[in-house]
């Protein structure tokens, strides 16, 4: 028998050691840093609104920010709180993972992981070659961003807990089943009978009793009285908790919870669209435009308000009519254009 030439035995860390913790941390970082509520319908609905809002945005000053890149960027910001892409001559290549070096809190160099169909590659690049957009940055780590669900981890955890509990109830509980009480059976048979109720839905479970009298009456009158096994969910009020958790998650993404209400009308839907575009998407678009202008060397403007029609059309029409009427009266009064422009600036209206 031939021995291995190296007599020294190399010991590697077990799956409960540092390697497992590092792998779990990296998996959590890639999958959204939270791994709890990202897969719920509420979170995905809000993420889809972000994707659609950025995909239809007006981009001026560059050809690199295509609609597909904008949609991927919005999804990455919603799930991870940041997006990094390598700037090339033919466009922006998104990175699936990255680490960086900083100086004075600012990134100076990146090591990017680029996904490929046959296996990923790793590339290094300077900060000027990487488009890195961050939201929810902290002063302790200004080079990284935070996703909305990470900033609302307690709410996301409660939403996942409530949905998981309801899923287990509908999967395991004997909903719609009925059983007849049995006063005289051994303990072993009681345990086996209790296990047999699991997952039995909509069935009538009959068990014969040998008692002549049960529950104060003869067997035919009282012993065969069925009992419902459906759990009482109203006492735990899961509907209220689920509604509150969904509303809080929507608020974390900048979406008005009333948008998903079944009784929502047209004015409410338009107001929710204005709120999302004005207070969430457009500020992020301004951060993206600033970063892209610095890295791409051109003045870039991104508008999410006009394509999404995130404004009051009726109010805008009335405002335009009022302005035209005011300008006509000012012209009849003989006012100079400078005086009219000054009056408009007094009410924060540029002319």
Phi and psi in degrees as GROMACS dihedral restraints (atoms count N, CA, C in turn):
[ dihedral_restraints ]
;  ai    aj    ak    al  type     phi  dphi    fc
    3     4     5     6     1   -91.0    20    10
    4     5     6     7     1   135.1    20    10
    6     7     8     9     1   -90.9    20    10
    7     8     9    10     1   153.1    20    10
    9    10    11    12     1   -64.9    20    10
   10    11    12    13     1   133.3    20    10
   12    13    14    15     1   -61.2    20    10
   13    14    15    16     1   -23.1    20    10
   15    16    17    18     1   -99.1    20    10
   16    17    18    19     1   110.7    20    10
   18    19    20    21     1   -76.5    20    10
   19    20    21    22     1   -22.9    20    10
   21    22    23    24     1   -73.2    20    10
   22    23    24    25     1   130.2    20    10
   24    25    26    27     1   -93.5    20    10
   25    26    27    28     1   125.9    20    10
   27    28    29    30     1   -89.5    20    10
   28    29    30    31     1   128.0    20    10
   30    31    32    33     1  -103.4    20    10
   31    32    33    34     1   129.6    20    10
   33    34    35    36     1  -111.8    20    10
   34    35    36    37     1   155.2    20    10
   36    37    38    39     1   -69.4    20    10
   37    38    39    40     1   144.3    20    10
   39    40    41    42     1   -77.2    20    10
   40    41    42    43     1   174.1    20    10
   42    43    44    45     1   -69.3    20    10
   43    44    45    46     1    -8.7    20    10
   45    46    47    48     1   -99.2    20    10
   46    47    48    49     1     9.5    20    10
   48    49    50    51     1  -102.3    20    10
   49    50    51    52     1  -151.7    20    10
   51    52    53    54     1   -67.6    20    10
   52    53    54    55     1   -36.3    20    10
   54    55    56    57     1   -61.4    20    10
   55    56    57    58     1   -43.4    20    10
   57    58    59    60     1   -64.4    20    10
   58    59    60    61     1   -40.0    20    10
   60    61    62    63     1   -65.1    20    10
   61    62    63    64     1   -40.0    20    10
   63    64    65    66     1   -65.8    20    10
   64    65    66    67     1   -42.0    20    10
   66    67    68    69     1   -65.1    20    10
   67    68    69    70     1   -40.1    20    10
   69    70    71    72     1   -65.8    20    10
   70    71    72    73     1   -39.1    20    10
   72    73    74    75     1   -66.3    20    10
   73    74    75    76     1   -41.0    20    10
   75    76    77    78     1   -67.1    20    10
   76    77    78    79     1   -39.2    20    10
   78    79    80    81     1   -64.1    20    10
   79    80    81    82     1   -40.4    20    10
   81    82    83    84     1   -66.2    20    10
   82    83    84    85     1   -36.8    20    10
   84    85    86    87     1   -66.1    20    10
   85    86    87    88     1   -41.1    20    10
   87    88    89    90     1   -72.6    20    10
   88    89    90    91     1   -40.8    20    10
   90    91    92    93     1   -80.9    20    10
   91    92    93    94     1     0.0    20    10
   93    94    95    96     1   127.3    20    10
   94    95    96    97     1     5.2    20    10
   96    97    98    99     1    66.8    20    10
   97    98    99   100     1    -2.4    20    10
   99   100   101   102     1  -126.3    20    10
  100   101   102   103     1   -49.7    20    10
  102   103   104   105     1    70.1    20    10
  103   104   105   106     1    18.5    20    10
  105   106   107   108     1  -117.5    20    10
  106   107   108   109     1   -63.2    20    10
  108   109   110   111     1  -103.6    20    10
  109   110   111   112     1     3.0    20    10
  111   112   113   114     1   -65.3    20    10
  112   113   114   115     1   -26.0    20    10
  114   115   116   117     1   -94.9    20    10
  115   116   117   118     1     2.8    20    10
  117   118   119   120     1   -77.7    20    10
  118   119   120   121     1   157.2    20    10
  120   121   122   123     1   -65.7    20    10
  121   122   123   124     1   -33.4    20    10
  123   124   125   126     1   -63.7    20    10
  124   125   126   127     1   -48.7    20    10
  126   127   128   129     1   -65.2    20    10
  127   128   129   130     1   -41.3    20    10
  129   130   131   132     1   -66.8    20    10
  130   131   132   133     1   -32.2    20    10
  132   133   134   135     1   -65.4    20    10
  133   134   135   136     1   -43.4    20    10
  135   136   137   138     1   -66.6    20    10
  136   137   138   139     1   -39.7    20    10
  138   139   140   141     1   -64.2    20    10
  139   140   141   142     1   -37.3    20    10
  141   142   143   144     1   -64.6    20    10
  142   143   144   145     1   -35.9    20    10
  144   145   146   147     1   -65.4    20    10
  145   146   147   148     1   -39.7    20    10
  147   148   149   150     1   -62.7    20    10
  148   149   150   151     1   -46.1    20    10
  150   151   152   153     1   -60.4    20    10
  151   152   153   154     1   -46.7    20    10
  153   154   155   156     1   -65.9    20    10
  154   155   156   157     1   -39.6    20    10
  156   157   158   159     1   -63.1    20    10
  157   158   159   160     1   -38.0    20    10
  159   160   161   162     1   -80.7    20    10
  160   161   162   163     1   -29.8    20    10
  162   163   164   165     1   -67.5    20    10
  163   164   165   166     1   -33.0    20    10
  165   166   167   168     1   -96.5    20    10
  166   167   168   169     1     5.9    20    10
  168   169   170   171     1   -67.9    20    10
  169   170   171   172     1   150.3    20    10
  171   172   173   174     1   -85.0    20    10
  172   173   174   175     1   120.5    20    10
  174   175   176   177     1  -115.1    20    10
  175   176   177   178     1   123.6    20    10
  177   178   179   180     1  -123.3    20    10
  178   179   180   181     1   136.6    20    10
  180   181   182   183     1   106.6    20    10
  181   182   183   184     1    -5.5    20    10
  183   184   185   186     1  -156.9    20    10
  184   185   186   187     1   156.1    20    10
  186   187   188   189     1  -108.4    20    10
  187   188   189   190     1    -0.5    20    10
  189   190   191   192     1   -78.3    20    10
  190   191   192   193     1   -33.4    20    10
  192   193   194   195     1   -84.8    20    10
  193   194   195   196     1    75.3    20    10
  195   196   197   198     1   -74.3    20    10
  196   197   198   199     1   173.5    20    10
  198   199   200   201     1   -67.8    20    10
  199   200   201   202     1   -35.7    20    10
  201   202   203   204     1   -66.8    20    10
  202   203   204   205     1   -40.6    20    10
  204   205   206   207     1   -65.5    20    10
  205   206   207   208     1   -39.4    20    10
  207   208   209   210     1   -64.9    20    10
  208   209   210   211     1   -38.8    20    10
  210   211   212   213     1   -66.7    20    10
  211   212   213   214     1   -44.4    20    10
  213   214   215   216     1   -63.6    20    10
  214   215   216   217     1   -37.5    20    10
  216   217   218   219     1   -64.0    20    10
  217   218   219   220     1   -42.7    20    10
  219   220   221   222     1   -65.3    20    10
  220   221   222   223     1   -41.1    20    10
  222   223   224   225     1   -66.0    20    10
  223   224   225   226     1   -40.3    20    10
  225   226   227   228     1   -64.5    20    10
  226   227   228   229     1   -40.3    20    10
  228   229   230   231     1   -65.9    20    10
  229   230   231   232     1   -37.1    20    10
  231   232   233   234     1   -71.4    20    10
  232   233   234   235     1   -34.4    20    10
  234   235   236   237     1   -92.6    20    10
  235   236   237   238     1   -36.0    20    10
  237   238   239   240     1  -114.7    20    10
  238   239   240   241     1   -18.4    20    10
  240   241   242   243     1    85.5    20    10
  241   242   243   244     1     2.4    20    10
  243   244   245   246     1  -160.8    20    10
  244   245   246   247     1   162.1    20    10
  246   247   248   249     1  -142.7    20    10
  247   248   249   250     1   137.3    20    10
  249   250   251   252     1  -131.6    20    10
  250   251   252   253     1   132.8    20    10
  252   253   254   255     1  -142.7    20    10
  253   254   255   256     1   141.1    20    10
  255   256   257   258     1   -84.0    20    10
  256   257   258   259     1   126.1    20    10
  258   259   260   261     1   -85.7    20    10
  259   260   261   262     1   119.2    20    10
  261   262   263   264     1  -121.6    20    10
  262   263   264   265     1   177.5    20    10
  264   265   266   267     1   -70.0    20    10
  265   266   267   268     1   -28.5    20    10
  267   268   269   270     1   -96.7    20    10
  268   269   270   271     1     2.4    20    10
  270   271   272   273     1   144.2    20    10
  271   272   273   274     1  -167.1    20    10
  273   274   275   276     1  -104.3    20    10
  274   275   276   277     1   126.1    20    10
  276   277   278   279     1  -101.5    20    10
  277   278   279   280     1   114.1    20    10
  279   280   281   282     1   -69.8    20    10
  280   281   282   283     1   145.7    20    10
  282   283   284   285     1  -103.6    20    10
  283   284   285   286     1   137.2    20    10
  285   286   287   288     1   -80.5    20    10
  286   287   288   289     1   -26.7    20    10
  288   289   290   291     1  -156.6    20    10
  289   290   291   292     1   158.5    20    10
  291   292   293   294     1  -164.4    20    10
  292   293   294   295     1   157.1    20    10
  294   295   296   297     1  -135.2    20    10
  295   296   297   298     1   163.4    20    10
  297   298   299   300     1  -147.7    20    10
  298   299   300   301     1   166.7    20    10
  300   301   302   303     1  -118.0    20    10
  301   302   303   304     1   145.2    20    10
  303   304   305   306     1  -126.3    20    10
  304   305   306   307     1   158.8    20    10
  306   307   308   309     1  -142.3    20    10
  307   308   309   310     1   123.1    20    10
  309   310   311   312     1    59.5    20    10
  310   311   312   313     1    33.0    20    10
  312   313   314   315     1    80.2    20    10
  313   314   315   316     1     3.4    20    10
  315   316   317   318     1  -113.9    20    10
  316   317   318   319     1   138.3    20    10
  318   319   320   321     1   -64.8    20    10
  319   320   321   322     1   139.4    20    10
  321   322   323   324     1  -117.2    20    10
  322   323   324   325     1   -29.6    20    10
  324   325   326   327     1  -151.9    20    10
  325   326   327   328     1   151.1    20    10
  327   328   329   330     1  -127.6    20    10
  328   329   330   331     1   150.5    20    10
  330   331   332   333     1  -120.2    20    10
  331   332   333   334     1   108.8    20    10
  333   334   335   336     1  -103.6    20    10
  334   335   336   337     1   142.0    20    10
  336   337   338   339     1  -104.3    20    10
  337   338   339   340     1   114.5    20    10
  339   340   341   342     1  -101.3    20    10
  340   341   342   343     1   125.8    20    10
  342   343   344   345     1   -78.9    20    10
  343   344   345   346     1   135.8    20    10
  345   346   347   348     1  -130.7    20    10
  346   347   348   349     1   159.7    20    10
  348   349   350   351     1   -65.7    20    10
  349   350   351   352     1   -35.2    20    10
  351   352   353   354     1   -98.5    20    10
  352   353   354   355     1    10.3    20    10
  354   355   356   357     1   131.2    20    10
  355   356   357   358     1   141.0    20    10
  357   358   359   360     1   -77.0    20    10
  358   359   360   361     1   162.0    20    10
  360   361   362   363     1  -126.1    20    10
  361   362   363   364     1   160.8    20    10
  363   364   365   366     1  -120.7    20    10
  364   365   366   367     1   132.0    20    10
  366   367   368   369     1  -133.6    20    10
  367   368   369   370     1   149.6    20    10
  369   370   371   372     1  -107.5    20    10
  370   371   372   373     1   145.6    20    10
  372   373   374   375     1  -153.9    20    10
  373   374   375   376     1   154.9    20    10
  375   376   377   378     1   -77.4    20    10
  376   377   378   379     1   164.8    20    10
  378   379   380   381     1   -63.4    20    10
  379   380   381   382     1   -31.4    20    10
  381   382   383   384     1   -69.4    20    10
  382   383   384   385     1   -15.0    20    10
  384   385   386   387     1   -98.5    20    10
  385   386   387   388     1     1.9    20    10
  387   388   389   390     1  -122.8    20    10
  388   389   390   391     1   127.1    20    10
  390   391   392   393     1   -88.4    20    10
  391   392   393   394     1   109.5    20    10
  393   394   395   396     1  -123.5    20    10
  394   395   396   397     1   111.3    20    10
  396   397   398   399     1  -111.4    20    10
  397   398   399   400     1   134.7    20    10
  399   400   401   402     1  -133.1    20    10
  400   401   402   403     1   144.7    20    10
  402   403   404   405     1  -129.2    20    10
  403   404   405   406     1   154.3    20    10
  405   406   407   408     1    63.2    20    10
  406   407   408   409     1    36.9    20    10
  408   409   410   411     1   -71.9    20    10
  409   410   411   412     1   149.7    20    10
  411   412   413   414     1  -110.4    20    10
  412   413   414   415     1   150.8    20    10
  414   415   416   417     1   -66.7    20    10
  415   416   417   418     1   -24.0    20    10
  417   418   419   420     1   -73.9    20    10
  418   419   420   421     1   -25.1    20    10
  420   421   422   423     1  -145.1    20    10
  421   422   423   424     1    75.1    20    10
  423   424   425   426     1   -70.5    20    10
  424   425   426   427     1    -8.9    20    10
  426   427   428   429     1   -88.6    20    10
  427   428   429   430     1    -1.4    20    10
  429   430   431   432     1  -130.7    20    10
  430   431   432   433     1   158.2    20    10
  432   433   434   435     1  -111.2    20    10
  433   434   435   436     1   172.6    20    10
  435   436   437   438     1  -130.0    20    10
  436   437   438   439     1   132.5    20    10
  438   439   440   441     1   -72.8    20    10
  439   440   441   442     1   155.5    20    10
  441   442   443   444     1   -58.4    20    10
  442   443   444   445     1   -37.7    20    10
  444   445   446   447     1   -70.9    20    10
  445   446   447   448     1   -28.4    20    10
  447   448   449   450     1   -71.7    20    10
  448   449   450   451     1   -34.0    20    10
  450   451   452   453     1   -73.6    20    10
  451   452   453   454     1   -15.6    20    10
  453   454   455   456     1  -125.2    20    10
  454   455   456   457     1    53.6    20    10
  456   457   458   459     1   -66.0    20    10
  457   458   459   460     1   -36.0    20    10
  459   460   461   462     1   -65.3    20    10
  460   461   462   463     1   -43.5    20    10
  462   463   464   465     1   -66.1    20    10
  463   464   465   466     1   -42.0    20    10
  465   466   467   468     1   -63.3    20    10
  466   467   468   469     1   -40.1    20    10
  468   469   470   471     1   -65.1    20    10
  469   470   471   472     1   -38.0    20    10
  471   472   473   474     1   -68.1    20    10
  472   473   474   475     1   -38.6    20    10
  474   475   476   477     1   -62.2    20    10
  475   476   477   478     1   -44.5    20    10
  477   478   479   480     1   -66.3    20    10
  478   479   480   481     1   -37.7    20    10
  480   481   482   483     1   -66.6    20    10
  481   482   483   484     1   -42.5    20    10
  483   484   485   486     1   -66.4    20    10
  484   485   486   487     1   -44.6    20    10
  486   487   488   489     1   -66.3    20    10
  487   488   489   490     1   -37.5    20    10
  489   490   491   492     1   -66.7    20    10
  490   491   492   493     1   -40.3    20    10
  492   493   494   495     1   -64.5    20    10
  493   494   495   496     1   -42.3    20    10
  495   496   497   498     1   -65.6    20    10
  496   497   498   499     1   -38.3    20    10
  498   499   500   501     1   -63.8    20    10
  499   500   501   502     1   -40.3    20    10
  501   502   503   504     1   -67.4    20    10
  502   503   504   505     1   -36.6    20    10
  504   505   506   507     1   -64.0    20    10
  505   506   507   508     1   -47.6    20    10
  507   508   509   510     1   -71.7    20    10
  508   509   510   511     1   -18.4    20    10
  510   511   512   513     1   -89.7    20    10
  511   512   513   514     1   -39.4    20    10
  513   514   515   516     1  -101.9    20    10
  514   515   516   517     1   -32.7    20    10
  516   517   518   519     1   -72.0    20    10
  517   518   519   520     1   144.2    20    10
  519   520   521   522     1   -79.7    20    10
  520   521   522   523     1    72.1    20    10
  522   523   524   525     1   -70.9    20    10
  523   524   525   526     1   130.2    20    10
  525   526   527   528     1    78.7    20    10
  526   527   528   529     1     5.4    20    10
  528   529   530   531     1   -90.5    20    10
  529   530   531   532     1   154.1    20    10
  531   532   533   534     1  -132.9    20    10
  532   533   534   535     1   147.6    20    10
  534   535   536   537     1  -141.5    20    10
  535   536   537   538     1   151.1    20    10
  537   538   539   540     1   -97.7    20    10
  538   539   540   541     1   133.7    20    10
  540   541   542   543     1   -63.9    20    10
  541   542   543   544     1   143.0    20    10
  543   544   545   546     1  -127.4    20    10
  544   545   546   547     1   103.9    20    10
  546   547   548   549     1   -77.4    20    10
  547   548   549   550     1   -24.4    20    10
  549   550   551   552     1  -124.0    20    10
  550   551   552   553     1    87.2    20    10
  552   553   554   555     1  -145.3    20    10
  553   554   555   556     1   151.2    20    10
  555   556   557   558     1   -65.2    20    10
  556   557   558   559     1   163.5    20    10
  558   559   560   561     1   -65.2    20    10
  559   560   561   562     1   -37.1    20    10
  561   562   563   564     1   -63.0    20    10
  562   563   564   565     1   -42.2    20    10
  564   565   566   567     1   -67.6    20    10
  565   566   567   568     1   -33.2    20    10
  567   568   569   570     1   -64.1    20    10
  568   569   570   571     1   -41.9    20    10
  570   571   572   573     1   -65.4    20    10
  571   572   573   574     1   -44.1    20    10
  573   574   575   576     1   -64.8    20    10
  574   575   576   577     1   -37.2    20    10
  576   577   578   579     1   -67.0    20    10
  577   578   579   580     1   -39.9    20    10
  579   580   581   582     1   -63.5    20    10
  580   581   582   583     1   -36.4    20    10
  582   583   584   585     1   -70.5    20    10
  583   584   585   586     1   -31.7    20    10
  585   586   587   588     1   -70.3    20    10
  586   587   588   589     1   -18.1    20    10
  588   589   590   591     1   -74.1    20    10
  589   590   591   592     1   -18.6    20    10
  591   592   593   594     1   -64.8    20    10
  592   593   594   595     1   125.6    20    10
  594   595   596   597     1    75.1    20    10
  595   596   597   598     1     1.4    20    10
  597   598   599   600     1   -81.7    20    10
  598   599   600   601     1   112.9    20    10
  600   601   602   603     1  -117.2    20    10
  601   602   603   604     1   136.9    20    10
  603   604   605   606     1    63.7    20    10
  604   605   606   607     1    26.5    20    10
  606   607   608   609     1  -117.3    20    10
  607   608   609   610     1   152.6    20    10
  609   610   611   612     1  -102.7    20    10
  610   611   612   613     1   111.2    20    10
  612   613   614   615     1   -94.0    20    10
  613   614   615   616     1   109.8    20    10
  615   616   617   618     1   -98.0    20    10
  616   617   618   619     1   130.0    20    10
  618   619   620   621     1  -130.7    20    10
  619   620   621   622     1   126.5    20    10
  621   622   623   624     1   -79.1    20    10
  622   623   624   625     1   133.9    20    10
  624   625   626   627     1  -106.6    20    10
  625   626   627   628     1   141.1    20    10
  627   628   629   630     1   -94.6    20    10
  628   629   630   631     1     1.5    20    10
  630   631   632   633     1   -76.3    20    10
  631   632   633   634     1   136.7    20    10
  633   634   635   636     1   -75.7    20    10
  634   635   636   637     1   -37.1    20    10
  636   637   638   639     1  -131.9    20    10
  637   638   639   640     1   133.1    20    10
  639   640   641   642     1  -144.4    20    10
  640   641   642   643     1   134.9    20    10
  642   643   644   645     1    61.0    20    10
  643   644   645   646     1    35.0    20    10
  645   646   647   648     1    81.0    20    10
  646   647   648   649     1    13.1    20    10
  648   649   650   651     1  -150.3    20    10
  649   650   651   652     1   168.9    20    10
  651   652   653   654     1   -66.4    20    10
  652   653   654   655     1   161.9    20    10
  654   655   656   657     1   -60.0    20    10
  655   656   657   658     1   -45.0    20    10
  657   658   659   660     1   -66.0    20    10
  658   659   660   661     1   -24.6    20    10
  660   661   662   663     1   -90.9    20    10
  661   662   663   664     1   -38.6    20    10
  663   664   665   666     1  -118.4    20    10
  664   665   666   667     1   -33.5    20    10
  666   667   668   669     1   -69.8    20    10
  667   668   669   670     1   -26.5    20    10
  669   670   671   672     1   -99.2    20    10
  670   671   672   673     1    26.3    20    10
  672   673   674   675     1   -81.8    20    10
  673   674   675   676     1   119.9    20    10
  675   676   677   678     1   -73.9    20    10
  676   677   678   679     1   151.8    20    10
  678   679   680   681     1  -123.9    20    10
  679   680   681   682     1   136.6    20    10
  681   682   683   684     1   -81.4    20    10
  682   683   684   685     1   135.7    20    10
  684   685   686   687     1  -102.5    20    10
  685   686   687   688     1     4.6    20    10
  687   688   689   690     1   -67.6    20    10
  688   689   690   691     1   126.4    20    10
  690   691   692   693     1   -67.9    20    10
  691   692   693   694     1   148.0    20    10
  693   694   695   696     1   -87.9    20    10
  694   695   696   697     1    96.6    20    10
  696   697   698   699     1   -82.3    20    10
  697   698   699   700     1   -18.4    20    10
  699   700   701   702     1   -67.3    20    10
  700   701   702   703     1   -29.1    20    10
  702   703   704   705     1   -66.5    20    10
  703   704   705   706     1   -30.7    20    10
  705   706   707   708     1   -85.8    20    10
  706   707   708   709     1    -7.9    20    10
  708   709   710   711     1    47.8    20    10
  709   710   711   712     1    54.0    20    10
  711   712   713   714     1   -70.0    20    10
  712   713   714   715     1   -27.3    20    10
  714   715   716   717     1   -63.6    20    10
  715   716   717   718     1   -43.0    20    10
  717   718   719   720     1   -65.9    20    10
  718   719   720   721     1   -42.5    20    10
  720   721   722   723     1   -65.3    20    10
  721   722   723   724     1   -40.0    20    10
  723   724   725   726     1   -65.7    20    10
  724   725   726   727     1   -40.5    20    10
  726   727   728   729     1   -64.9    20    10
  727   728   729   730     1   -42.1    20    10
  729   730   731   732     1   -65.7    20    10
  730   731   732   733     1   -40.9    20    10
  732   733   734   735     1   -66.4    20    10
  733   734   735   736     1   -41.4    20    10
  735   736   737   738     1   -62.5    20    10
  736   737   738   739     1   -42.0    20    10
  738   739   740   741     1   -63.8    20    10
  739   740   741   742     1   -39.0    20    10
  741   742   743   744     1   -67.3    20    10
  742   743   744   745     1   -39.0    20    10
  744   745   746   747     1   -65.4    20    10
  745   746   747   748     1   -41.7    20    10
  747   748   749   750     1   -61.7    20    10
  748   749   750   751     1   -41.1    20    10
  750   751   752   753     1   -63.7    20    10
  751   752   753   754     1   -34.4    20    10
  753   754   755   756     1   -64.9    20    10
  754   755   756   757     1   -31.9    20    10
  756   757   758   759     1   -87.2    20    10
  757   758   759   760     1     1.4    20    10
  759   760   761   762     1    81.0    20    10
  760   761   762   763     1    17.9    20    10
  762   763   764   765     1  -105.5    20    10
  763   764   765   766     1   129.4    20    10
  765   766   767   768     1   -66.2    20    10
  766   767   768   769     1   128.8    20    10
  768   769   770   771     1   -60.4    20    10
  769   770   771   772     1   -26.8    20    10
  771   772   773   774     1   -66.5    20    10
  772   773   774   775     1   -14.8    20    10
  774   775   776   777     1   -63.5    20    10
  775   776   777   778     1   -31.2    20    10
  777   778   779   780     1   -96.7    20    10
  778   779   780   781     1    11.2    20    10
  780   781   782   783     1   -75.4    20    10
  781   782   783   784     1   141.3    20    10
  783   784   785   786     1   -67.4    20    10
  784   785   786   787     1   -24.7    20    10
  786   787   788   789     1   -95.8    20    10
  787   788   789   790     1    13.9    20    10
  789   790   791   792     1   -67.2    20    10
  790   791   792   793     1   133.8    20    10
  792   793   794   795     1  -105.2    20    10
  793   794   795   796     1   177.0    20    10
  795   796   797   798     1   -57.4    20    10
  796   797   798   799     1   -49.5    20    10
  798   799   800   801     1   -59.1    20    10
  799   800   801   802     1   -38.2    20    10
  801   802   803   804     1   -67.7    20    10
  802   803   804   805     1   -39.5    20    10
  804   805   806   807     1   -64.2    20    10
  805   806   807   808     1   -42.9    20    10
  807   808   809   810     1   -65.1    20    10
  808   809   810   811     1   -38.7    20    10
  810   811   812   813     1   -65.9    20    10
  811   812   813   814     1   -38.6    20    10
  813   814   815   816     1   -64.4    20    10
  814   815   816   817     1   -38.8    20    10
  816   817   818   819     1   -65.0    20    10
  817   818   819   820     1   -41.6    20    10
  819   820   821   822     1   -63.5    20    10
  820   821   822   823     1   -42.4    20    10
  822   823   824   825     1   -62.4    20    10
  823   824   825   826     1   -44.1    20    10
  825   826   827   828     1   -64.6    20    10
  826   827   828   829     1   -45.5    20    10
  828   829   830   831     1   -71.9    20    10
  829   830   831   832     1   -39.4    20    10
  831   832   833   834     1   -80.3    20    10
  832   833   834   835     1   -39.7    20    10
  834   835   836   837     1  -102.3    20    10
  835   836   837   838     1    -7.9    20    10
  837   838   839   840     1  -126.4    20    10
  838   839   840   841     1   -58.7    20    10
  840   841   842   843     1   -72.6    20    10
  841   842   843   844     1   -44.3    20    10
  843   844   845   846     1   -67.0    20    10
  844   845   846   847     1   -41.9    20    10
  846   847   848   849     1   -59.9    20    10
  847   848   849   850     1   -39.0    20    10
  849   850   851   852     1   -65.8    20    10
  850   851   852   853     1   -38.3    20    10
  852   853   854   855     1   -62.7    20    10
  853   854   855   856     1   -34.9    20    10
  855   856   857   858     1   -67.7    20    10
  856   857   858   859     1   -39.5    20    10
  858   859   860   861     1   -62.8    20    10
  859   860   861   862     1   -41.6    20    10
  861   862   863   864     1   -64.4    20    10
  862   863   864   865     1   -42.6    20    10
  864   865   866   867     1   -63.6    20    10
  865   866   867   868     1   -38.6    20    10
  867   868   869   870     1   -66.0    20    10
  868   869   870   871     1   -44.4    20    10
  870   871   872   873     1   -66.1    20    10
  871   872   873   874     1   -41.9    20    10
  873   874   875   876     1   -68.0    20    10
  874   875   876   877     1   -37.0    20    10
  876   877   878   879     1   -63.6    20    10
  877   878   879   880     1   -35.1    20    10
  879   880   881   882     1   -74.7    20    10
  880   881   882   883     1   -39.8    20    10
  882   883   884   885     1   -85.7    20    10
  883   884   885   886     1   -29.9    20    10
  885   886   887   888     1   -95.5    20    10
  886   887   888   889     1    -8.1    20    10
  888   889   890   891     1    71.8    20    10
  889   890   891   892     1    32.2    20    10
  891   892   893   894     1  -149.3    20    10
  892   893   894   895     1   157.4    20    10
  894   895   896   897     1   -81.0    20    10
  895   896   897   898     1   115.9    20    10
  897   898   899   900     1  -116.1    20    10
  898   899   900   901     1   136.7    20    10
  900   901   902   903     1  -126.4    20    10
  901   902   903   904     1   134.9    20    10
  903   904   905   906     1  -126.5    20    10
  904   905   906   907     1   127.8    20    10
  906   907   908   909     1  -125.1    20    10
  907   908   909   910     1   119.9    20    10
  909   910   911   912     1  -104.5    20    10
  910   911   912   913     1    -4.8    20    10
  912   913   914   915     1   -82.7    20    10
  913   914   915   916     1   -48.3    20    10
  915   916   917   918     1   -66.2    20    10
  916   917   918   919     1   -47.2    20    10
  918   919   920   921     1   -63.3    20    10
  919   920   921   922     1   -35.6    20    10
  921   922   923   924     1   -83.1    20    10
  922   923   924   925     1    -0.2    20    10
  924   925   926   927     1    54.5    20    10
  925   926   927   928     1    40.7    20    10
  927   928   929   930     1   -84.5    20    10
  928   929   930   931     1    63.1    20    10
  930   931   932   933     1  -155.9    20    10
  931   932   933   934     1   162.7    20    10
  933   934   935   936     1   -82.7    20    10
  934   935   936   937     1   105.2    20    10
  936   937   938   939     1   -63.9    20    10
  937   938   939   940     1   -42.6    20    10
  939   940   941   942     1   -65.6    20    10
  940   941   942   943     1   -42.6    20    10
  942   943   944   945     1   -66.5    20    10
  943   944   945   946     1   -37.1    20    10
  945   946   947   948     1   -65.2    20    10
  946   947   948   949     1   -40.9    20    10
  948   949   950   951     1   -63.2    20    10
  949   950   951   952     1   -42.0    20    10
  951   952   953   954     1   -66.4    20    10
  952   953   954   955     1   -36.7    20    10
  954   955   956   957     1   -66.3    20    10
  955   956   957   958     1   -41.5    20    10
  957   958   959   960     1   -63.4    20    10
  958   959   960   961     1   -43.3    20    10
  960   961   962   963     1   -61.5    20    10
  961   962   963   964     1   -40.7    20    10
  963   964   965   966     1   -65.8    20    10
  964   965   966   967     1   -40.1    20    10
  966   967   968   969     1   -65.8    20    10
  967   968   969   970     1   -42.7    20    10
  969   970   971   972     1   -62.9    20    10
  970   971   972   973     1   -42.6    20    10
  972   973   974   975     1   -64.1    20    10
  973   974   975   976     1   -39.7    20    10
  975   976   977   978     1   -65.3    20    10
  976   977   978   979     1   -40.5    20    10
  978   979   980   981     1   -66.6    20    10
  979   980   981   982     1   -38.0    20    10
  981   982   983   984     1   -64.5    20    10
  982   983   984   985     1   -43.2    20    10
  984   985   986   987     1   -65.9    20    10
  985   986   987   988     1   -37.7    20    10
  987   988   989   990     1   -65.9    20    10
  988   989   990   991     1   -36.0    20    10
  990   991   992   993     1   -68.6    20    10
  991   992   993   994     1   -39.0    20    10
  993   994   995   996     1   -65.2    20    10
  994   995   996   997     1   -33.7    20    10
  996   997   998   999     1   -77.4    20    10
  997   998   999  1000     1    -7.9    20    10
  999  1000  1001  1002     1    84.2    20    10
 1000  1001  1002  1003     1    21.2    20    10
 1002  1003  1004  1005     1   -75.2    20    10
 1003  1004  1005  1006     1   147.8    20    10
 1005  1006  1007  1008     1   -78.1    20    10
 1006  1007  1008  1009     1   156.1    20    10
 1008  1009  1010  1011     1   -59.3    20    10
 1009  1010  1011  1012     1   -34.2    20    10
 1011  1012  1013  1014     1   -63.7    20    10
 1012  1013  1014  1015     1   -38.2    20    10
 1014  1015  1016  1017     1   -68.3    20    10
 1015  1016  1017  1018     1   -37.6    20    10
 1017  1018  1019  1020     1   -65.9    20    10
 1018  1019  1020  1021     1   -43.3    20    10
 1020  1021  1022  1023     1   -62.9    20    10
 1021  1022  1023  1024     1   -38.1    20    10
 1023  1024  1025  1026     1   -64.8    20    10
 1024  1025  1026  1027     1   -37.5    20    10
 1026  1027  1028  1029     1   -65.8    20    10
 1027  1028  1029  1030     1   -38.6    20    10
 1029  1030  1031  1032     1   -65.3    20    10
 1030  1031  1032  1033     1   -38.4    20    10
 1032  1033  1034  1035     1   -68.1    20    10
 1033  1034  1035  1036     1   -26.6    20    10
 1035  1036  1037  1038     1   -65.8    20    10
 1036  1037  1038  1039     1   -25.1    20    10
 1038  1039  1040  1041     1  -107.2    20    10
 1039  1040  1041  1042     1    24.2    20    10
 1041  1042  1043  1044     1    60.1    20    10
 1042  1043  1044  1045     1    38.2    20    10
 1044  1045  1046  1047     1  -120.5    20    10
 1045  1046  1047  1048     1   118.0    20    10
 1047  1048  1049  1050     1   -82.1    20    10
 1048  1049  1050  1051     1   137.9    20    10
